[in-house]
Each structure stands twice: as C-alpha cells, then as structure tokens.
C-alpha cells in the first residue's frame, strides 16, 4: 500500500489563499473576539496563522460553539450525517 504524500494543507492553494487587499498585519480584535455558548460561527481560515486551524474540509461551514478550551473554542459541525467536534482558534472564526 502506498503512503499519501503531503501534510495538513495539501491541495489547498486556492482555498487558503488571501485576497490581495486583505494581506498584511492582522488586527488584534480578531485574536480577542469572544463567542458565547450556542452561538453560530462561520469557519473562515486565516492562512497567515497556522495555530488552531481546522482541517480544510470544514472551510466555509457553520458551527455551533459548545465551550472553550484554553484560548480556543470547541465547535460542533455537521459533516455528512454526523456531528464532528473541532477545536478552533478565534482568528479562524466569524460571527454569523
């Protein structure tokens, strides 16, 4: 059996690319944004920050905040017919 070559971000050249106008320094408000339990959030990856990023399959999906784990948030996301739990840094989240 052959091994898959590549890592976490393989085949994501266009998916995790920033718009030319949004390049540059990030604002600190994205790092310190707060979400409440039960709130719906959009998973929108910030490519310049690798810490706390989710698997690219979930890009553009909406999740529900279940709690906090350190500085990150625990989310539940529907994937197919199942609920998946993700631990995501607030930089990669937007309120819906």
C-alpha positions in Angstrom: 0.0 0.0 0.0 1.3 3.5 -0.8 1.5 6.3 1.6 -0.1 9.6 1.0 2.5 12.3 0.4 1.8 15.7 1.8 0.6 17.2 5.0 -2.3 19.1 6.6 -2.5 21.8 4.0 -2.0 19.8 0.8 -4.2 20.7 -2.2 -5.3 24.0 -0.5 -3.5 26.5 -2.7 -6.7 28.4 -3.7 -8.8 27.5 -0.7 -6.4 29.0 1.9 -5.3 32.0 -0.2 -5.9 35.5 1.0 -7.3 38.2 -1.1 -4.6 40.8 -2.2 -6.5 43.6 -0.4 -6.5 41.7 2.9 -2.8 40.9 3.1 -0.6 42.4 5.8 -0.8 42.8 9.5 -3.8 41.3 11.4 -5.8 43.4 13.8 -5.7 42.2 17.4 -9.5 42.3 17.6 -9.6 39.1 15.6 -7.4 37.4 18.2 -9.5 38.5 21.2 -13.1 38.2 19.8 -15.5 36.4 22.2 -18.3 34.0 21.4 -21.0 32.7 23.7 -22.1 29.1 24.0 -24.8 28.2 21.5 -23.7 31.0 19.1 -23.4 30.1 15.4 -20.0 30.9 13.8 -18.6 30.7 10.3 -15.3 28.7 9.8 -13.2 31.1 7.7 -9.5 30.2 7.9 -6.8 32.9 8.4 -4.0 31.5 6.3 -1.2 33.5 8.0 -1.9 31.9 11.4 -1.4 28.1 11.4 -2.1 27.6 15.1 -5.6 26.4 16.0 -6.6 25.9 12.3 -9.2 23.3 11.4 -9.0 20.7 8.7 -9.6 22.4 5.3 -12.6 20.2 4.6 -14.6 22.3 7.0 -13.8 25.6 5.3 -16.9 27.7 4.8 -19.1 25.6 7.1 -21.1 26.9 10.1 -20.6 25.5 13.5 -22.2 25.9 17.0 -20.0 26.9 19.9 -20.1 24.3 22.7 -17.5 25.7 25.0 -14.0 26.9 25.5 -10.7 25.0 25.7 -7.8 27.3 26.7 -7.8 30.2 24.2 -9.7 28.2 21.6 -13.3 27.3 21.1 -15.0 23.8 20.8 -17.4 23.7 18.0 -19.8 21.1 16.6 -20.1 20.9 12.8 -22.3 18.7 10.7 -20.2 16.7 8.3 -22.2 14.3 6.2 -24.7 12.8 8.7 -22.5 13.1 11.8 -21.7 15.8 14.3 -17.9 16.5 14.5 -16.2 18.4 17.3 -13.5 20.9 16.3 -11.1 22.9 18.5 -10.5 26.2 16.7 -8.7 29.4 17.5 -10.9 32.6 17.3 -8.8 34.0 14.5 -10.4 31.5 12.2 -14.0 32.3 13.2 -16.6 34.9 12.2 -19.9 35.5 13.9 -23.0 34.7 11.8 
